[in-house]
Amino acid sequence: MAKTSQPVSVVTGGAGFLGSHLVDRLLAEGHRVIAIDNLVTGNTANMGHLVGNENFRFVKQNVSNFIFLPEPKIDYVFHFASPASPIDYLELPIPTLKVGALGTHNTLGLAKDKNAAFILASTSEVYGDPLEHPQKEDYWGNVNPIGPRGVYDEAKRFAEAITMAYHRYHRVDTRIVRIFNTYGPRMRLRDGRVVPAFIGQALSGQSLSVFGDGSQTRSFCYVSDLIDGIFRLAMSDFHEPVNLGNPREMTIKQFADEIIRITGTKSAVDYKPLPVDDPKVRQPDITRAKKILGWEPRVEFEEGIKQTIDYFKESLKG
Ligand code: UDP
């Protein structure tokens, strides 16, 4: 049935960084898209270019409350709503827990009711401060449930558990994507994450705030690569979690040096205390994504960072 008619997708968090890029990709693939967002960390500017697009509809709602959509046919429900930067979820601990728990329950209920496929945006944070490196999907993680990051990590772990329960018990057609650090245009300049923080500081001549001694590592994936992996996963029939991210790992100090080099700023580096439970290493093992989805990142670090710098230059003007 879905084959002969236009696919319909729901994207929660559709006004956010990843959600809005996903909306664009789905529209480009010919879907009709309903974006739902309560705009706590999302921004309508990320959907401004879609005003008047007859295939797009925006619903302002908190998905931690019951979701009613009148559409008789929905093919895909993408649950991407959540505060997602460490600063955001420290400021919004209860909404973060609720959207990962109640929001996932509600969106699974919607998918079950409409007989839609369900795609959960999970995270590398389910691995916590990992004792295995790089991280494979079969690693169970090292998470502090009562630490400040626990509100995000445990909510996402619960979200994975309830997604698998709906799959096994209710036979909902589910997917789980574990998203590693991703960057690109539409990140919020002041969301506290390292990419906007360093670029914003470099462009305004402030020192780059390296937390700890900068020896902790991250692996940064450009947003278009990530969205391509998510689309491929949605179109697959694979139900186990899949890591998506770029395995190119670097220390945070190296990242600061790269931003200084590429922007040409005169800014120095300023060392600040390391946040509690900050993971010391992070790098995705993407063997599964390569095998199942035929996917791997294509955008070079320097190219992606230049695109992102251009975006923040424009944001700083506004
Ligand atoms: N970080 C930093 N300076 C900042 C923001 C973050 O050194 O201004 C570090 C942070 O401690 C972490 C890494 O950069 O080790 C990535 O942080 P981010 O908040 O981007 O995301 P995380 O990967 O920790 O979820």
Residues whose N, C-alpha, C, O or C-beta is under 5 A from the ligand:
A	BS01	UDP	P86 G192 R193 V194 V195 A197 S209 V210 F211 Q216 I252 D278 P279
